[in-house]
Amino acid sequence: MNSRRILIIDDDPNVTKLLQLTLERRDAKVEAMVDARGAVARAKEFQPHLIVCDIDLGATDGGEVAHQLSADPATAKIPLIYLSSLVTPGDSDKLSGGRKLISKQLPYTEIVDRILAEVPA
């Protein structure tokens, strides 16, 4: 139980809470952040199997978060996918900077399924 650890970084608390609750019901351990500051420290401590990160985070962006995570040897190998309202459903699973994109415009169950598909069971 709770073998899959997922870190969610999204500045919309409704998105983080809904994803957290749904993923936990699907047997994942989830930590959520609404502020990207401290993402590297949180990832080092939590050691998630996957990081789900919004692209547009207000004060910063997902690309900067990905760069910071990649620059630290303790977090560099943790997979990161982007979850964003800036991309259309047709753009889901395409790559941005070598990372998968998931559109927030997809049906919610499909978003959760796509996230879980990226995490080892």
RAMOFEN-V426415 format. One record per pair of residues at least 6 apart in sequence whose C-alpha atoms are under 8 Angstrom apart, sorted by sequence separation. I is the first residue (numbers start at 1). J is the second residue. If there is no record, write none. Layout:
I&J / I&J
This chain:
10&16 / 23&29 / 24&30 / 33&39 / 55&61 / 56&62 / 69&75 / 70&76 / 94&100 / 95&101 / 9&16 / 23&30 / 54&61 / 55&62 / 69&76 / 70&77 / 93&100 / 94&101 / 104&111 / 8&16 / 54&62 / 55&63 / 92&100 / 93&101 / 103&111 / 53&62 / 92&101 / 93&102 / 102&111 / 20&30 / 91&101 / 92&102 / 20&31 / 91&102 / 92&103 / 8&20 / 20&32 / 91&103 / 102&114 / 89&102 / 66&80 / 87&101 / 89&103 / 17&32 / 87&102 / 88&103 / 89&104 / 16&32 / 87&103 / 89&105 / 16&33 / 82&99 / 84&101 / 86&103 / 87&104 / 88&105 / 89&106 / 16&34 / 81&99 / 82&100 / 83&101 / 84&102 / 85&103 / 80&99 / 81&100 / 82&101 / 83&102 / 84&103 / 85&104 / 62&82 / 80&100 / 81&101 / 82&102 / 83&103 / 84&104 / 85&105 / 13&34 / 36&57 / 81&102 / 83&104 / 2&24 / 6&28 / 8&30 / 10&32 / 11&33 / 12&34 / 35&57 / 4&27 / 5&28 / 6&29 / 7&30 / 8&31 / 9&32 / 10&33 / 11&34 / 3&27 / 4&28 / 5&29 / 6&30 / 7&31 / 8&32 / 9&33 / 10&34 / 11&35 / 36&60 / 2&27 / 3&28 / 4&29 / 5&30 / 6&31 / 7&32 / 8&33 / 9&34 / 10&35 / 11&36 / 1&27 / 2&28 / 3&29 / 5&31 / 7&33 / 9&35 / 10&36 / 39&65 / 1&28 / 2&29 / 9&36 / 51&78 / 53&80 / 55&82 / 40&68 / 47&75 / 50&78 / 51&79 / 52&80 / 53&81 / 54&82 / 55&83 / 56&84 / 36&65 / 40&69 / 49&78 / 50&79 / 51&80 / 52&81 / 53&82 / 54&83 / 55&84 / 9&39 / 39&69 / 44&74 / 48&78 / 49&79 / 50&80 / 51&81 / 52&82 / 53&83 / 54&84 / 44&75 / 47&78 / 50&81 / 52&83 / 55&86 / 40&72 / 43&75 / 40&75 / 7&43 / 7&46 / 5&46 / 7&48 / 5&47 / 6&48 / 9&51 / 5&48 / 6&49 / 7&50 / 8&51 / 9&52 / 10&53 / 11&54 / 4&48 / 5&49 / 6&50 / 7&51 / 8&52 / 9&53 / 10&54 / 4&49 / 5&50 / 6&51 / 7&52 / 8&53 / 9&54 / 6&52 / 11&57 / 10&57 / 11&58 / 52&115 / 50&118 / 50&119 / 49&119 / 49&120 / 23&112 / 22&112 / 19&112 / 4&119 / 4&120 / 4&121 / 3&121
